[in-house]
Amino acid sequence: LTIEDTLLPPPFDGSDKALITPEESERKIKAAVSARCDDALVVIARTAAASISGIDDAVARAVRYADAGADALFFSGIRSAEQLAAIRERVRLPILLGAVPSTLSDPNVLATYGVRICLQGHRPFLAAMRACHEALAALANGTPSADIKGLDGEALAQATRRPDYATWTADYLKR
Protein backbone atom coordinates (compact mmCIF):
# COMPACT_ATOMS: atom_id res chain seq x y z
CA LEU A 1 0.00 0.00 0.00
CA THR A 2 1.63 3.21 -1.15
CA ILE A 3 0.67 6.42 0.60
CA GLU A 4 1.75 9.49 -1.29
CA ASP A 5 2.44 13.00 0.00
CA THR A 6 1.69 14.65 -3.33
CA LEU A 7 -1.42 16.82 -3.44
CA LEU A 8 -3.97 14.84 -5.43
CA PRO A 9 -5.64 15.51 -7.71
CA PRO A 10 -3.16 18.01 -9.09
CA PRO A 11 -4.43 21.57 -9.46
CA PHE A 12 -6.33 22.19 -12.70
CA ASP A 13 -4.54 25.46 -13.33
CA GLY A 14 -1.45 23.65 -14.64
CA SER A 15 0.74 24.57 -11.69
CA ASP A 16 3.48 22.19 -10.71
CA LYS A 17 3.00 19.35 -8.27
CA ALA A 18 2.51 20.32 -4.66
CA LEU A 19 2.98 18.41 -1.44
CA ILE A 20 0.58 18.00 1.44
CA THR A 21 2.01 18.83 4.85
CA PRO A 22 4.32 16.34 6.53
CA GLU A 23 1.85 16.23 9.42
CA GLU A 24 -1.01 15.15 7.17
CA SER A 25 1.18 12.51 5.52
CA GLU A 26 2.28 11.24 8.90
CA ARG A 27 -1.35 10.92 10.03
CA LYS A 28 -2.23 8.98 6.85
CA ILE A 29 0.62 6.55 7.46
CA LYS A 30 -0.33 6.08 11.11
CA ALA A 31 -3.94 5.42 10.08
CA ALA A 32 -2.88 2.81 7.52
CA VAL A 33 -0.55 1.08 9.97
CA SER A 34 -3.17 1.00 12.72
CA ALA A 35 -5.84 -0.31 10.33
CA ARG A 36 -3.60 -3.09 8.99
CA CYS A 37 -5.27 -6.48 9.52
CA ASP A 38 -2.93 -8.57 7.39
CA ASP A 39 0.71 -8.87 8.44
CA ALA A 40 1.63 -9.31 4.77
CA LEU A 41 0.45 -5.78 3.95
CA VAL A 42 3.40 -3.46 3.48
CA VAL A 43 2.85 0.27 4.04
CA ILE A 44 5.11 2.31 1.78
CA ALA A 45 5.44 6.06 2.28
CA ARG A 46 6.04 7.84 -1.01
CA THR A 47 7.43 11.32 -1.32
CA ALA A 48 8.16 13.56 -4.27
CA ALA A 49 9.83 16.13 -2.02
CA ALA A 50 13.30 15.63 -3.55
CA SER A 51 12.09 17.14 -6.83
CA ILE A 52 9.63 19.63 -5.36
CA SER A 53 11.16 21.08 -2.20
CA GLY A 54 14.65 19.57 -2.09
CA ILE A 55 16.54 16.68 -0.58
CA ASP A 56 16.58 18.12 2.95
CA ASP A 57 12.78 18.15 3.02
CA ALA A 58 12.69 14.65 1.50
CA VAL A 59 14.97 13.35 4.24
CA ALA A 60 13.00 15.11 7.00
CA ARG A 61 9.77 13.65 5.63
CA ALA A 62 11.33 10.19 5.37
CA VAL A 63 12.33 10.30 9.04
CA ARG A 64 8.78 11.29 10.03
CA TYR A 65 7.25 8.59 7.85
CA ALA A 66 9.57 5.94 9.29
CA ASP A 67 8.68 7.07 12.81
CA ALA A 68 4.98 6.88 11.88
CA GLY A 69 5.40 3.18 11.12
CA ALA A 70 6.00 2.96 7.37
CA ASP A 71 7.62 -0.31 6.32
CA ALA A 72 9.47 1.16 3.34
CA LEU A 73 10.07 4.51 1.64
CA PHE A 74 9.46 5.40 -2.00
CA PHE A 75 11.28 8.41 -3.43
CA SER A 76 10.67 10.03 -6.77
CA GLY A 77 13.03 12.67 -8.09
CA ILE A 78 16.28 11.23 -6.72
CA ARG A 79 19.10 12.24 -9.05
CA SER A 80 22.40 11.35 -7.33
CA ALA A 81 24.22 8.94 -5.06
CA GLU A 82 24.78 11.88 -2.71
CA GLN A 83 21.04 12.25 -2.27
CA LEU A 84 20.74 8.52 -1.54
CA ALA A 85 23.57 8.79 0.98
CA ALA A 86 21.76 11.65 2.74
CA ILE A 87 18.63 9.51 2.99
CA ARG A 88 20.48 6.39 4.16
CA GLU A 89 22.31 8.36 6.82
CA ARG A 90 18.99 9.13 8.53
CA VAL A 91 16.71 6.15 7.77
CA ARG A 92 17.31 2.41 7.52
CA LEU A 93 14.05 1.28 5.91
CA PRO A 94 14.05 -0.40 2.49
CA ILE A 95 13.97 2.14 -0.32
CA LEU A 96 12.07 2.14 -3.62
CA LEU A 97 12.95 4.62 -6.34
CA GLY A 98 11.03 6.00 -9.27
CA ALA A 99 12.84 6.39 -12.58
CA VAL A 100 16.42 7.51 -12.04
CA PRO A 101 19.09 8.93 -14.35
CA SER A 102 21.52 6.53 -16.01
CA THR A 103 24.18 7.54 -13.48
CA LEU A 104 22.17 5.58 -10.90
CA SER A 105 21.70 2.42 -12.95
CA ASP A 106 24.18 0.16 -11.14
CA PRO A 107 22.15 -2.27 -8.99
CA ASN A 108 25.14 -2.88 -6.69
CA VAL A 109 25.53 0.82 -5.95
CA LEU A 110 21.80 1.18 -5.35
CA ALA A 111 21.85 -1.81 -2.98
CA THR A 112 24.54 -0.16 -0.84
CA TYR A 113 22.03 2.60 -0.12
CA GLY A 114 19.23 0.18 0.75
CA VAL A 115 17.42 0.43 -2.57
CA ARG A 116 15.38 -2.74 -3.06
CA ILE A 117 13.34 -1.69 -6.11
CA CYS A 118 14.20 0.83 -8.81
CA LEU A 119 11.39 1.37 -11.26
CA GLN A 120 12.18 2.32 -14.82
CA GLY A 121 9.06 4.18 -15.79
CA HIS A 122 6.89 2.39 -18.31
CA ARG A 123 9.76 0.65 -20.11
CA PRO A 124 8.70 -2.94 -19.26
CA PHE A 125 5.16 -2.17 -20.39
CA LEU A 126 6.42 -0.55 -23.60
CA ALA A 127 8.59 -3.60 -24.30
CA ALA A 128 5.58 -5.87 -23.80
CA MET A 129 3.52 -3.67 -26.13
CA ARG A 130 6.19 -3.88 -28.81
CA ALA A 131 6.41 -7.68 -28.46
CA CYS A 132 2.59 -7.96 -28.76
CA HIS A 133 2.60 -5.73 -31.83
CA GLU A 134 5.38 -7.74 -33.49
CA ALA A 135 3.65 -11.05 -32.77
CA LEU A 136 0.30 -9.81 -34.06
CA ALA A 137 1.94 -8.31 -37.15
CA ALA A 138 3.69 -11.62 -37.86
CA LEU A 139 0.38 -13.48 -37.55
CA ALA A 140 -1.35 -10.91 -39.79
CA ASN A 141 1.38 -11.42 -42.38
CA GLY A 142 0.81 -15.18 -42.39
CA THR A 143 3.54 -16.41 -40.06
CA PRO A 144 2.39 -19.64 -38.36
CA SER A 145 2.11 -19.15 -34.61
CA ALA A 146 4.60 -21.97 -33.98
CA ASP A 147 7.23 -19.99 -35.93
CA ILE A 148 7.03 -16.81 -33.84
CA LYS A 149 10.27 -16.49 -31.90
CA GLY A 150 10.47 -15.75 -28.18
CA LEU A 151 7.34 -17.57 -27.11
CA ASP A 152 7.88 -19.62 -23.98
CA GLY A 153 5.19 -22.01 -22.86
CA GLU A 154 6.90 -22.56 -19.51
CA ALA A 155 6.80 -18.84 -18.74
CA LEU A 156 3.07 -18.83 -19.47
CA ALA A 157 2.54 -21.85 -17.23
CA GLN A 158 4.38 -20.13 -14.41
CA ALA A 159 2.56 -16.81 -14.86
CA THR A 160 -0.84 -18.49 -14.92
CA ARG A 161 0.11 -20.87 -12.08
CA ARG A 162 -0.88 -23.88 -14.17
CA PRO A 163 -0.08 -26.52 -11.48
CA ASP A 164 -2.17 -24.63 -8.90
CA TYR A 165 -5.00 -24.27 -11.40
CA ALA A 166 -4.94 -28.01 -12.08
CA THR A 167 -5.09 -28.73 -8.33
CA TRP A 168 -7.97 -26.30 -7.81
CA THR A 169 -9.84 -27.76 -10.76
CA ALA A 170 -9.44 -31.26 -9.35
CA ASP A 171 -10.33 -30.21 -5.78
CA TYR A 172 -13.28 -27.93 -6.46
CA LEU A 173 -14.70 -29.03 -9.80
CA LYS A 174 -13.84 -32.70 -9.39
CA ARG A 175 -12.40 -32.92 -12.92
C-alpha positions as CSV (number, residue, x, y, z in Angstrom):
1,L,0.0,0.0,0.0
2,T,1.6,3.2,-1.1
3,I,0.7,6.4,0.6
4,E,1.7,9.5,-1.3
5,D,2.4,13.0,0.0
6,T,1.7,14.7,-3.3
7,L,-1.4,16.8,-3.4
8,L,-4.0,14.8,-5.4
9,P,-5.6,15.5,-7.7
10,P,-3.2,18.0,-9.1
11,P,-4.4,21.6,-9.5
12,F,-6.3,22.2,-12.7
13,D,-4.5,25.5,-13.3
14,G,-1.4,23.7,-14.6
15,S,0.7,24.6,-11.7
16,D,3.5,22.2,-10.7
17,K,3.0,19.4,-8.3
18,A,2.5,20.3,-4.7
19,L,3.0,18.4,-1.4
20,I,0.6,18.0,1.4
21,T,2.0,18.8,4.8
22,P,4.3,16.3,6.5
23,E,1.9,16.2,9.4
24,E,-1.0,15.1,7.2
25,S,1.2,12.5,5.5
26,E,2.3,11.2,8.9
27,R,-1.4,10.9,10.0
28,K,-2.2,9.0,6.8
29,I,0.6,6.6,7.5
30,K,-0.3,6.1,11.1
31,A,-3.9,5.4,10.1
32,A,-2.9,2.8,7.5
33,V,-0.5,1.1,10.0
34,S,-3.2,1.0,12.7
35,A,-5.8,-0.3,10.3
36,R,-3.6,-3.1,9.0
37,C,-5.3,-6.5,9.5
38,D,-2.9,-8.6,7.4
39,D,0.7,-8.9,8.4
40,A,1.6,-9.3,4.8
41,L,0.5,-5.8,3.9
42,V,3.4,-3.5,3.5
43,V,2.8,0.3,4.0
44,I,5.1,2.3,1.8
45,A,5.4,6.1,2.3
46,R,6.0,7.8,-1.0
47,T,7.4,11.3,-1.3
48,A,8.2,13.6,-4.3
49,A,9.8,16.1,-2.0
50,A,13.3,15.6,-3.5
51,S,12.1,17.1,-6.8
52,I,9.6,19.6,-5.4
53,S,11.2,21.1,-2.2
54,G,14.6,19.6,-2.1
55,I,16.5,16.7,-0.6
56,D,16.6,18.1,2.9
57,D,12.8,18.1,3.0
58,A,12.7,14.7,1.5
59,V,15.0,13.4,4.2
60,A,13.0,15.1,7.0
61,R,9.8,13.7,5.6
62,A,11.3,10.2,5.4
63,V,12.3,10.3,9.0
64,R,8.8,11.3,10.0
65,Y,7.2,8.6,7.8
66,A,9.6,5.9,9.3
67,D,8.7,7.1,12.8
68,A,5.0,6.9,11.9
69,G,5.4,3.2,11.1
70,A,6.0,3.0,7.4
71,D,7.6,-0.3,6.3
72,A,9.5,1.2,3.3
73,L,10.1,4.5,1.6
74,F,9.5,5.4,-2.0
75,F,11.3,8.4,-3.4
76,S,10.7,10.0,-6.8
77,G,13.0,12.7,-8.1
78,I,16.3,11.2,-6.7
79,R,19.1,12.2,-9.0
80,S,22.4,11.4,-7.3
81,A,24.2,8.9,-5.1
82,E,24.8,11.9,-2.7
83,Q,21.0,12.2,-2.3
84,L,20.7,8.5,-1.5
85,A,23.6,8.8,1.0
86,A,21.8,11.7,2.7
87,I,18.6,9.5,3.0
88,R,20.5,6.4,4.2
89,E,22.3,8.4,6.8
90,R,19.0,9.1,8.5
91,V,16.7,6.2,7.8
92,R,17.3,2.4,7.5
93,L,14.0,1.3,5.9
94,P,14.0,-0.4,2.5
95,I,14.0,2.1,-0.3
96,L,12.1,2.1,-3.6
97,L,12.9,4.6,-6.3
98,G,11.0,6.0,-9.3
99,A,12.8,6.4,-12.6
100,V,16.4,7.5,-12.0
101,P,19.1,8.9,-14.3
102,S,21.5,6.5,-16.0
103,T,24.2,7.5,-13.5
104,L,22.2,5.6,-10.9
105,S,21.7,2.4,-12.9
106,D,24.2,0.2,-11.1
107,P,22.2,-2.3,-9.0
108,N,25.1,-2.9,-6.7
109,V,25.5,0.8,-6.0
110,L,21.8,1.2,-5.4
111,A,21.9,-1.8,-3.0
112,T,24.5,-0.2,-0.8
113,Y,22.0,2.6,-0.1
114,G,19.2,0.2,0.8
115,V,17.4,0.4,-2.6
116,R,15.4,-2.7,-3.1
117,I,13.3,-1.7,-6.1
118,C,14.2,0.8,-8.8
119,L,11.4,1.4,-11.3
120,Q,12.2,2.3,-14.8
121,G,9.1,4.2,-15.8
122,H,6.9,2.4,-18.3
123,R,9.8,0.6,-20.1
124,P,8.7,-2.9,-19.3
125,F,5.2,-2.2,-20.4
126,L,6.4,-0.6,-23.6
127,A,8.6,-3.6,-24.3
128,A,5.6,-5.9,-23.8
129,M,3.5,-3.7,-26.1
130,R,6.2,-3.9,-28.8
131,A,6.4,-7.7,-28.5
132,C,2.6,-8.0,-28.8
133,H,2.6,-5.7,-31.8
134,E,5.4,-7.7,-33.5
135,A,3.6,-11.1,-32.8
136,L,0.3,-9.8,-34.1
137,A,1.9,-8.3,-37.2
138,A,3.7,-11.6,-37.9
139,L,0.4,-13.5,-37.5
140,A,-1.4,-10.9,-39.8
141,N,1.4,-11.4,-42.4
142,G,0.8,-15.2,-42.4
143,T,3.5,-16.4,-40.1
144,P,2.4,-19.6,-38.4
145,S,2.1,-19.1,-34.6
146,A,4.6,-22.0,-34.0
147,D,7.2,-20.0,-35.9
148,I,7.0,-16.8,-33.8
149,K,10.3,-16.5,-31.9
150,G,10.5,-15.7,-28.2
151,L,7.3,-17.6,-27.1
152,D,7.9,-19.6,-24.0
153,G,5.2,-22.0,-22.9
154,E,6.9,-22.6,-19.5
155,A,6.8,-18.8,-18.7
156,L,3.1,-18.8,-19.5
157,A,2.5,-21.9,-17.2
158,Q,4.4,-20.1,-14.4
159,A,2.6,-16.8,-14.9
160,T,-0.8,-18.5,-14.9
161,R,0.1,-20.9,-12.1
162,R,-0.9,-23.9,-14.2
163,P,-0.1,-26.5,-11.5
164,D,-2.2,-24.6,-8.9
165,Y,-5.0,-24.3,-11.4
166,A,-4.9,-28.0,-12.1
167,T,-5.1,-28.7,-8.3
168,W,-8.0,-26.3,-7.8
169,T,-9.8,-27.8,-10.8
170,A,-9.4,-31.3,-9.3
171,D,-10.3,-30.2,-5.8
172,Y,-13.3,-27.9,-6.5
173,L,-14.7,-29.0,-9.8
174,K,-13.8,-32.7,-9.4
175,R,-12.4,-32.9,-12.9
